[in-house]
Amino acid sequence: MTAPSLAAASRALRTQFFVTGALFATWGVHVPTVKTHYGLGEQSLAIAMLASGVGALIALAQAGRVVGRYGPRAVSAVMGLLCSAAVASLIALPQYAALLVVMGVFGISASLFDVAINAEASEIERQAAKPLMSGFHGMFSLGGMCGAGLGSVAPALGLSAQGHLLLATGAALAALLLACRAMLPPPEPHEAGGKQPLSIPRGPLLLLGVLASMGLIAEGAMYDWSVLFMKQERGSQASTAALAYASFSGAMAAGRFGGDWVRGRVPAPRLMRASGVLAAAGMALALAVPVPGVALGGFALVGLGLSNVVPVLFSAASQVPGVSPAHGIAAVSGMGYLGMMAGPPLIGLVAEHSSLTTGLLVVVVFAVFMALSAKRALRAA
């Protein structure tokens, strides 16, 4: 692979991460819209979110095999198309049962897309021989910030909710398909052939997967519940509520764009421990102080704290002895993504029987666990 081709693939992958973040943000800012459109309570909304988690579970068991056989470029193109179509259809259908199907498709396609682009990121980082993972994930956060920002200003621009969904997903899909053309070529047949291991973490990968799951549950809570928290628990207007996701994603993007520099200077266990403490403190602040501005600041601290958790864990997964980097990344990202998809519905079930504030306490608990487990999980990093 020549340097210019590798550079082009790197730029393409940054676009893919940006698009993924924008799609998740578009879903996130429309959680209240979906709730209103279908007349849902928190429990029914949580079940819809759980449908995406079930879809993710179905897909993730075979993610390593699918990506290994067809390559990240083909998988990201097909799954990106399906993911965009699912987000565009969120409120286009009249029945709750149809929403469950849409969310299932969203879970399947988004999880496979996520594994594909992270496998691509691992390979590019390997070929470049320098830290790049945090920067790639920074584009995800930047995409989330931009997607949430567009959602915030869409009503002022006269866009209906469905109009915004169509505009956002159409632009995302166009960028995604163009980027796919510059990604690394698919593996040679002899590299992709044979039986591929299931993307299920075992041994040292298991704790890494658990921490990735907890970190992504916390991220998923911000995607799916922060906007509703601002509206429901803090009484914010829709435009202000949308800034909850934007403040989280903006801080996370800043932390990730500087993350490769930090990772080169701070040992991984120490960085993970500090990240967990900061995320726990930010979430506790947002939940404890009933002031919208303070909540936005707390969400920003959560974003900064979580910014390098996933890049650190993925890099550690690619270095586990006796496990290929691609399989390590697929296994840990698969388990982490399952947490991202399945965690928010559990928060919704708690919210239905108590309050959303109580449900979001899980972010504090998991962030503390990450801090306490950092040394054991990353002892060899």
C-alpha atoms as one frame of an Amber mdcrd trajectory, in Angstrom:
protein
   0.000   0.000   0.000   1.534   3.312  -1.022   1.530   6.307   1.302  -0.930
   8.360  -0.799  -3.382   5.422  -0.902  -3.088   4.943   2.847  -3.657   8.659
   3.373  -6.757   8.524   1.168  -8.069   5.522   3.089  -7.463   7.383   6.349
  -9.447  10.395   5.125 -12.239   8.102   3.941 -12.393   6.388   7.300 -12.591
   9.704   9.125 -15.618  10.475   6.960 -17.150   7.115   7.896 -16.733   7.802
  11.612 -18.179  11.300  11.148 -21.224   9.910   9.335 -21.772   7.296  12.049
 -21.734   9.964  14.739 -24.128  12.157  12.778 -26.599   9.281  12.299 -26.579
   8.426  16.004 -27.088  12.087  16.878 -29.994  12.346  14.451 -31.661   9.427
  16.219 -30.767  10.889  19.604 -32.315  14.314  19.069 -35.505  12.704  17.752
 -36.115  10.403  20.728 -38.741  12.877  22.060 -40.233  13.104  18.550 -40.545
   9.317  18.320 -42.081   9.202  21.780 -44.712  11.774  20.822 -45.388  10.392
  17.327 -46.236   6.906  18.618 -47.689   8.060  21.958 -45.184   6.054  23.996
 -44.331   5.930  27.678 -40.780   5.362  28.877 -41.272   1.590  29.034 -42.586
   1.298  25.467 -39.809   3.583  24.269 -37.298   1.421  26.114 -38.684  -1.692
  24.400 -38.190  -0.006  21.026 -34.597   0.702  21.980 -34.245  -2.889  23.134
 -35.311  -4.008  19.653 -32.170  -2.365  18.320 -30.175  -4.181  20.983 -31.664
  -7.513  19.918 -30.785  -6.719  16.316 -27.253  -5.884  17.376 -26.969  -9.149
  19.314 -28.030 -11.139  16.253 -25.494  -9.350  14.051 -22.553  -9.240  16.446
 -22.231 -12.999  16.859 -21.221 -13.185  13.193 -19.600  -9.739  12.814 -16.030
 -11.054  12.690 -16.931 -13.601  10.029 -18.879 -11.132   7.903 -16.204  -8.431
   8.009 -13.449 -11.021   7.522 -15.126 -12.492   4.448 -16.330  -9.361   2.646
 -13.978  -6.710   4.006 -14.759  -3.432   5.788 -15.391  -1.525   2.549 -18.244
  -3.700   1.300 -19.783  -4.164   4.755 -19.719  -0.445   5.565 -21.351   0.415
   2.220 -24.253  -2.010   2.567 -24.799  -1.504   6.285 -24.468   2.259   5.985
 -27.253   2.235   3.413 -29.524   0.186   5.684 -28.674   2.272   8.739 -29.481
   5.523   6.915 -32.778   4.092   5.679 -33.724   3.019   9.221 -33.076   6.472
  10.690 -34.988   8.124   7.848 -37.981   5.879   8.602 -38.217   6.535  12.353
 -41.490   8.503  12.162 -42.531   7.669   8.603 -44.687   4.731   9.706 -47.920
   4.878  11.715 -47.707   1.764  13.899 -45.566   0.915  16.904 -44.895  -2.572
  15.522 -43.301  -0.980  12.464 -41.058   1.091  14.735 -39.840  -2.119  16.390
 -38.879  -3.517  12.975 -37.102  -0.282  12.038 -35.170  -0.302  15.310 -34.191
  -3.932  14.763 -32.792  -3.067  11.322 -31.016  -0.092  12.875 -29.360  -2.341
  15.463 -28.223  -4.926  12.908 -26.878  -2.462  10.367 -25.286   0.000  12.788
 -23.473  -2.722  14.744 -21.992  -4.339  11.638 -21.058  -0.913  10.291 -19.326
  -0.104  13.590 -17.301  -3.321  13.627 -16.313  -2.812   9.982 -14.949   0.713
  10.414 -13.132  -0.193  13.634 -11.462  -3.144  11.894 -10.436  -0.724   9.144
  -9.106   1.704  11.759  -6.998  -1.045  13.341  -5.478  -1.970   9.990  -4.713
   1.647   9.048  -3.121   2.267  12.442  -1.018  -0.871  11.977   0.156   0.158
   8.519   0.848   3.745   9.579   2.776   2.528  12.667   1.550   5.391  14.864
  -1.437   6.105  17.157  -4.504   7.076  15.127  -7.449   5.421  16.859  -8.409
   8.361  19.077  -8.463  10.699  16.103 -10.785   8.393  14.171 -13.156   8.230
  17.125 -12.891  11.998  17.440 -14.575  12.246  14.053 -17.446  10.151  15.429
 -17.890  12.695  18.214 -17.556  15.627  15.818 -20.223  14.048  13.637 -22.425
  13.680  16.714 -21.939  17.335  17.593 -22.771  18.479  14.055 -25.766  16.146
  13.813 -27.124  17.409  17.117 -26.447  20.995  16.107 -28.458  20.559  12.909
 -31.255  19.001  14.949 -31.218  22.019  17.248 -31.574  24.597  14.473 -33.874
  22.564  12.180 -37.122  23.928  13.706 -35.876  27.514  13.321 -35.130  26.770
   9.657 -38.713  25.645   9.149 -37.858  21.980   8.728 -40.382  19.450   9.945
 -39.116  16.483  11.928 -39.485  14.190   8.916 -37.875  16.786   6.671 -34.878
  16.958   8.980 -34.573  13.154   9.057 -34.616  12.938   5.262 -32.117  15.782
   4.823 -29.703  14.441   7.436 -29.792  10.823   6.287 -29.593  11.745   2.599
 -26.466  13.829   3.157 -24.972  11.125   5.396 -25.579   8.390   2.844 -24.034
  10.398  -0.005 -20.895  11.083   2.042 -20.702   7.465   3.165 -20.896   5.964
  -0.311 -18.289   8.374  -1.670 -15.952   7.559   1.215 -16.312   3.817   0.650
 -14.575   4.140  -2.718 -11.308   5.243  -1.068 -11.220   2.665   1.738  -8.607
  -0.089   1.812  -9.147  -2.806  -0.802 -10.892  -5.980   0.359  -8.709  -8.833
   1.639  -7.374 -11.398  -0.775  -9.469 -14.581  -0.963  -6.866 -16.604   0.962
  -6.937 -14.034   3.763 -10.696 -14.034   4.064 -11.229 -17.743   3.564 -11.579
 -20.468   6.121 -13.493 -20.430   9.324 -13.414 -17.189  11.278 -13.834 -17.154
  15.064 -17.021 -15.813  16.562 -16.763 -12.238  17.781 -17.218 -13.248  21.428
 -14.559 -12.101  23.924 -12.831 -14.746  26.011  -9.922 -14.697  28.441  -8.149
 -11.314  28.628 -10.559  -9.905  26.056 -13.515 -10.487  28.361 -12.693  -7.749
  30.891 -11.764  -5.388  28.069 -15.147  -6.162  26.525 -16.970  -5.558  29.799
 -15.289  -2.157  30.213 -16.043  -1.282  26.586 -19.660  -2.254  27.179 -19.874
  -0.045  30.265 -18.223   2.868  28.502 -20.561   2.580  25.546 -23.607   2.179
  27.788 -22.645   5.564  29.203 -22.273   6.967  25.681 -25.570   5.397  24.647
 -27.275   7.010  27.636 -26.150  10.398  26.330 -27.318   9.631  22.801 -30.729
   8.314  23.774 -31.676  10.040  27.024 -29.804  13.335  27.494 -32.158  15.357
  25.283 -35.233  13.886  26.963 -33.630  14.494  30.383 -33.249  18.194  29.576
 -36.864  18.496  28.414 -38.514  16.304  31.012 -36.374  16.747  34.135 -35.085
  20.290  33.559 -38.001  21.813  31.613 -35.822  23.022  28.725 -37.058  24.128
  25.307 -36.382  21.781  22.374 -33.534  23.922  21.009 -31.810  24.014  24.415
 -32.433  20.319  25.048 -30.701  19.392  21.784 -27.573  21.109  23.112 -27.241
  18.349  25.732 -26.049  15.942  23.079 -23.997  18.646  21.355 -22.141  19.594
  24.557 -21.365  15.945  25.278 -20.195  15.215  21.726 -18.211  18.446  21.426
 -16.240  17.734  24.601 -15.730  14.134  23.554 -14.439  15.237  20.145 -11.964
  17.635  21.770 -10.710  14.895  24.088 -10.313  12.433  21.242  -8.529  14.784
  18.857  -5.919  15.286  21.560  -6.128  11.676  22.666  -3.372  10.231  20.494
  -0.951  12.795  21.950  -2.092  11.981  25.499  -1.924   8.215  24.928   1.696
   8.578  23.886   2.578  10.201  27.234   0.210   8.780  29.889   0.155   5.042
  30.741  -3.102   3.421  29.698  -4.195   2.324  33.208  -3.681   5.820  34.611
  -5.546   7.409  31.701  -8.458   4.987  32.084  -8.645   5.616  35.834  -8.714
   9.406  35.380 -11.300   9.055  32.606 -13.685   7.086  34.823 -13.387   9.543
  37.704 -14.049  12.549  35.453 -17.059  10.916  33.768 -18.572   9.920  37.126
 -18.112  13.429  38.529 -19.664  15.076  35.456 -22.730  12.836  35.455 -23.239
  13.273  39.202 -23.084  17.044  38.752 -25.672  16.991  35.947 -28.056  14.862
  38.002 -27.612  16.629  41.345 -27.939  20.312  40.345 -31.381  21.226  38.885
 -30.072  23.963  36.576 -30.028  23.424  32.772 -26.692  25.204  32.304 -25.042
  23.077  34.963 -26.439  19.921  33.338 -24.900  20.950  30.010 -21.551  21.451
  31.737 -21.879  18.077  33.430 -22.601  16.362  30.114 -19.490  18.013  28.671
 -17.395  16.563  31.520 -18.886  13.124  30.824 -17.881  13.483  27.173 -14.348
  14.530  28.074 -14.043  11.704  30.572 -15.261   9.024  28.177 -13.404  10.389
  25.156 -10.441   8.011  25.209 -11.985   4.983  26.904 -12.890   3.180  23.682
  -9.651   4.016  21.798  -7.553   2.778  24.756  -9.557  -0.448  25.035  -9.504
  -1.135  21.297  -5.746  -0.604  21.124  -5.285  -2.970  24.070  -7.518  -5.545
  22.363  -5.335  -5.477  19.247  -2.275  -6.413  21.341  -3.599  -9.439  23.280
  -1.100 -12.318  22.852  -2.342 -15.204  20.718  -5.218 -13.183  19.230  -5.098
 -11.474  15.855  -5.588  -7.690  16.035  -8.654  -7.855  13.789 -10.367 -10.476
  15.944  -9.462  -8.659  19.164 -10.945  -5.423  17.855 -14.070  -7.157  16.549
 -14.653  -9.041  19.808 -14.272  -6.039  22.123 -16.068  -3.582  19.843 -18.880
  -6.099  19.401 -19.421  -6.489  23.132 -19.067  -2.748  23.634 -21.553  -1.981
  20.911 -24.018  -4.438  22.408 -23.803  -2.453  25.631 -24.389   0.764  23.725
 -27.540  -0.623  22.172 -28.921  -2.644  25.090 -27.985  -0.324  27.980 -30.289
   2.621  27.235 -33.440   0.445  27.232 -32.526  -0.729  30.731 -32.233   2.910
  31.771 -35.686   3.456  30.288 -37.159   0.620  32.328 -35.742   2.153  35.509
 -37.091   5.554  34.456 -40.569   4.105  33.902 -40.728   2.808  37.470 -38.784
   5.600  39.157 -37.372   8.596  37.261 -34.972   9.321  34.425 -32.616  10.885
  36.944 -32.475   7.575  38.815 -31.990   5.655  35.582 -29.018   7.791  34.576
 -27.239   6.996  37.846 -26.020   3.870  36.044 -23.559   6.125  34.192 -22.001
   7.139  37.508 -21.795   3.529  38.724 -20.219   2.225  35.520 -17.725   5.081
  35.303 -16.563   4.338  38.850 -16.221   0.634  37.972 -14.070   1.523  34.950
 -11.773   3.588  37.157 -11.428   0.797  39.701 -10.818  -1.926  37.061  -8.341
   0.014  34.923  -5.157  -1.452  36.389  -6.296  -5.071  36.107  -7.706  -4.729
  32.591  -4.749  -2.817  31.152  -1.825  -4.275  33.120   0.007  -5.187  29.910
  -0.842  -1.984  28.013
